[in-house]
Structures are given as C-alpha cells and as structure tokens.
Amino acid sequence: MTNIALPRRFRLPTWGLTLGVALIAELVYFSLTTRQFAGHGNGILILTEQFVPIGILALGAGVVILTGNIDLSAGATASLSAIVVGTELKHGTGMGLAIVIALATGVGFGLFNGLVVSLLGIDSLLVTLATQFIATSLATSIGGESPPYGFSDIFQRLGTGLVGPIPSALVLFLVLAILTALLVTRTGFGRALTMIGYSRSASDYAGIRTYRTLVLSFGLSGLFSGIAGLVLAAYYNSARDDIGTTLLLPAITCVVLGGVDIFGGKGRMAEVIVAVFFLGFLSQGLLISGRSSLTVTMITGILLIIALVVKLTLERRTGESMGSALRRLLSQRGFRRPMRQR
C-alpha cells in the first residue's frame, strides 16, 4: 500500500498536538477526580479568570523572546498599570481615560526598554531588570500607604463579568491571542521577529529594520503588561504594588513550554496559547484537589522539564535543519542568494 504524504501546510505541528492531547487528558482527569473542578455549568470556564492575566503576559513575553531577548519588567509593569488605573479611578477620572493612561504607562515602559536595548546595545536582561525595579518603585510611590480599591461595577466586569456563559477576561484573552498569532505568522513584522532571533546579522543583511522591530516588540510587551494589570485590578477590585510580580515566571514558563526557543528564532504563538491553558488548568486542578502552592510549583517545574525533553526528542526526529529554516525565512523576506560570477 502506497503512503500518501500530506503537504506541509496540512500537517499538524507535532508539539502542538502533544500539548493539545495533554490538555484534554488533564481536563478529563480533574473532572473525574475532583468534584469542585468542573462545578456547575460553566465552572471550568470560570477557572480561567485565575490565569488569564498570566496568559496575556505570556503573549507579550513570547513576542520579545522570539527576537532572542527577554522582558523581566513585564510583571512589575503590570503592577504599575494596575496602580495607575486604580489611582485615576479613585481620583474621579473617567474609566475610559483612566484605562488609556494605564495602557500608555505600560507601552511607555516597553518602548523605553526597546530603545535602550536596540540603540545602546545593552543586554535586555540587564535593561529590563533595571526597569523592573523602577516600575516597582513607582508603583509603591503612587499607591502610597493605602493602595486604591473599591472600583465601579462596570470596571470590575473586565475581570469578573460574563459574555453569555464565557468570562469576559477569557474573551479578551482569546481576542488578543488570535491577533497576536496572526501578527506573528501572517505579517512581515512577525517574520522579522523570528528572523532577528535566529540571526541578527542575517536579518540586517536581508534588509529587515531590526531597530524598529525590536522597539515595537518591547512596546507590545508593555501593552500586554498594561492590559494584564487592568484585568488584575478589575478581578481583585483593588491594586497593589506587587499585584503582577508573581505573573512573570509562569508567563515565561508558558512561552517555553509552548515551544518558543528561549534564545529566539523559533516558535509558534498558537502552541503558547495551548500551553497557557495546560499550565493554568493544571495549577487550578492541583490547588482545588488540596495541594499546596509549593507542591503545585514543584510539580509544574518537573512537568516542564519532562515536556522539554519530549519536545527535544520530537524535534530531532521531525524538525527541519537550521540551514533550511534560515533559507525559508530569507525567502519570505524576498531575499535571494546572489548568483556566482563566472
């Protein structure tokens, strides 16, 4: 019997399929073993409110990591944005204007990170570590001794409201996730992100505007951090200077588990989205079943190591070579190897 090979565009990503199967398996397991996990009606969907901010932060982190950089200030920027929107609301600023100011704060920090990294050539780890401290200090200063709380019902719906049976925070995350996946996979900007992470010199040679792309990638990370801060403030009906600091490591874990190379140049945002739900439901299922937060952290770390080993094994069997990947990315930018002179 003759084997029929499907065209590449019809083949499911092996790692994405593996994550999807693992997600379904854990949902079935917790639904059968933990009564409170599924709850009644949309109980499983309601659980997503607990980890949607992590997912939003992971989208921004994934964009930056694709370029071979990292944004350690994302969690602190989310805290600052939460404090800013809460303070503005308590001072009587209209909700729309308060949200714009908070998002502008996040974008401003992201653009600053991008400018310093791209123009001065300083390692992004050092730059964002410094801006992390700056954002945390500003959040503490603005929040003061009595951080803002007690927001309007309309604002709280951003974190706890429903759109039919679906939490509004989940709807927001899905919209952002789809837009980000399309941006990375269907636009020249997305291909430039991957190309820069794969080889900065090759991207320059191919005519990619590396400086602008890097600045915009950090700006997107700042925007997503600001949105995560808004969702956190709306969900908890309060804002603290540390409300987003615990989101950073889980967000980066989602990016790495989703298959994005921590050194840049490789990864799919669709798989990062699946990883967000996998880790999110795993954490919630373990907590509901009576495990401590320390146990959840340990199990998550162990599973991450196992997942990375499995992924590496699959890549060695099915992955394309680095050279072919580079040629494919260059051809997408319209670059052709010059013909040799005789």
C-alpha angles and dihedrals in degrees: 000000000000118000114229114215115213118225113261093251091061096050118104114233105256095220093045090052090049092052091047092053090047090051093052091046094053092047090053092045096050092042090055098040104034117052095195094052098078095028116175126323108328095010095129091049092051089058089065090072087073096061106023092099089056089051093050090050090048091057091058093041090051093054091053095043090053087066092054093256135103136218111215091169095066096097094045090047089054089053091049092049090050091051092047095051092044093050093047092050092049090050090057099258114152114262094242094051092044091054092048091051092049093048091046088054091054094046091047092056091047094050091048090053091049094048094051093045096046102036101036097033094227116155111265092227091062095041096049092042087059094045088048089064091044093052092046092050092049092048091051092047095047094043093050123183093320111044115206121271141154103066129182121281091244092058092045090058087072088070105024106020128109133230098203104307093337123090111247090229090058091049089052092049093049092051091049091045094053092046092048093048091050091047093053098042105031106038138067089238091060092049089049090054091055094043093052090051092049096048127348093194093049091050090052089049090050092055098254115154094235098176094053093043092052093049092049092048091056089044089056090050089053091049093052090047089054092050091049089052091053092051091048093050091047094047097048094034087227142068128226132180090245100040094114104030094093092056098070102076095043089049093052089045089056090051094050093042088050090063103258110144108242088221092053135239099091138063147085123241091210089065091048088056091052089048090054091058093042095053093036096054091040092056093044093046093051093047093048091048089059103264118143122245090249090055090049091052092049094048091047091053093049092049090048091056091047091047093051091050090051091047092050090051092051092048092053090055101041108015125112120241121266091244094054090047090053092049091049093052092047092050090052088059091053093253118146127187109252116248118252118254114238 
